Amino acid sequence: MSPVKIVTDSAAELSQEIIEAFDITVVPWRVQIGTETLEDGPALRTPEFYQDMVKKRRTPSLLPPTARQFAEAYRRLAEETDQIVSIHGAAELSQALQAARQGRLELMGRCDIQVVDSQFLSKALGLLVMVGADVAQAGGTLGDVVRAVNGAISRTYLAFYTDALDNLFRTGLLRGSREQIGITPTYKPIMLLEEGQIVPLQRSRRRGEPVERIVEFIAEFNLVKELYILHTGLSPYYEPLKEQLALVLPQMHYEEHIYGPLLSSLIGPTALGVVALEY
């Protein structure tokens, strides 16, 4: 039986070390800044990149991978395997998923390609890709990989706080009125990416600073396998969050992650987020 190959897109925000270690094929987004078009990758996930964008008042445009790019990636892998699992961001938030589904049609009958909607973006998507890649590397079948990823989706969480909610309303990604969502002139709720949609975190208390509410969210996890704090280096709440975590949850281990241009285009470059994967 040929080994299962894993494909994703750069919205998974994987490091080059992880890509190489797990033999993951990444089809890149492109980032257009003025007349310049860059390939999305680790070089764009740095505080310096975002500082430059804000300083120059630039708003990048995101160009998703095309069906042809996915078909080419699948075709190359089909020379080595007849089993591919392609894992991508939430359908409503990422055009890559539909492009992957279209791209697989060119190889129907030649290769079994399963396209999985992770229901997430950013580091949450990246963690689910790693779950699948780990099973594939251990010799799991295509079905094993898909089951492992789908099983981990319900144990994955992405929450964030942002002052920039206007873009979510404008694009229709945040449904309902401000009153229904609970937004007031002095209060913005923590938002949750859940089942592929952005919704307010209903159980978040309606008091306290954003940092306190994020710490409250983190404190609810008992068996955390992976925990990441998402930021770009521009959030005014990031240093206070680290201080609060050290004070309130000193035993909680977490890592930092600079989120990428796609997530930034949705929630802004100054948001602060949390990604957790439970056992």
Secondary structure as UniProt FT lines:
FT   STRAND          5..9
FT   HELIX           10..12
FT   HELIX           16..21
FT   TURN            22..23
FT   STRAND          24..27
FT   STRAND          30..33
FT   TURN            34..35
FT   STRAND          36..39
FT   HELIX           42..44
FT   HELIX           47..55
FT   TURN            56..57
FT   STRAND          61..63
FT   HELIX           67..77
FT   TURN            78..80
FT   STRAND          83..88
FT   TURN            91..93
FT   HELIX           96..104
FT   HELIX           105..107
FT   TURN            108..110
FT   STRAND          112..117
FT   HELIX           122..137
FT   TURN            138..139
FT   HELIX           142..153
FT   TURN            154..155
FT   STRAND          156..161
FT   HELIX           166..170
FT   TURN            171..172
FT   HELIX           178..181
FT   TURN            185..186
FT   STRAND          191..194
FT   TURN            195..196
FT   STRAND          197..200
FT   TURN            202..203
FT   HELIX           210..219
FT   STRAND          224..231
FT   TURN            236..237
FT   HELIX           238..248
FT   TURN            250..251
FT   STRAND          255..258
FT   HELIX           261..267
FT   TURN            269..270
FT   STRAND          272..278
//
